[in-house]
Amino acid sequence: MINRTLIFFALGSVAFLSACKGEENKTAEFFVNNPNERAATLSKCETTDGAQLESNCVNAAEAERAENRKTRSQSVQELFSSTD
């Protein structure tokens, strides 16, 4: 029973402290559509301790991966569709 109480207290504290940062949580779609914001967020995430767990860092990284996949896919399509 004490372990459950401690777990709930710890999770509640993390949620509370995360909400106190004052940053709006942005979606991965937002970061896909705003590459400058994505780059700035990723830069901040690289230099801030523990930032890799923040939702904006996670979403910006996911958007970056999605854009990289899109670019690679387009490159492959161009490579195989060009007929000289």
Stockholm file with secondary structure:
# STOCKHOLM 1.0

chainA/1-84         MINRTLIFFALGSVAFLSACKGEENKTAEFFVNNPNERAATLSKCETTDGAQLESNCVNAAEAERAENRKTRSQSVQELFSSTD
#=GR chainA/1-84 SS CHHHHHHHHHHHHHHHHHHTTCCCCCCHHHHHHCHHHHHHHHHHHHHSTTGGGSHHHHHHHHHHHHHHHHHHHHHHHHHHHCCC
#=GC SS_cons        CHHHHHHHHHHHHHHHHHHTTCCCCCCHHHHHHCHHHHHHHHHHHHHSTTGGGSHHHHHHHHHHHHHHHHHHHHHHHHHHHCCC
//
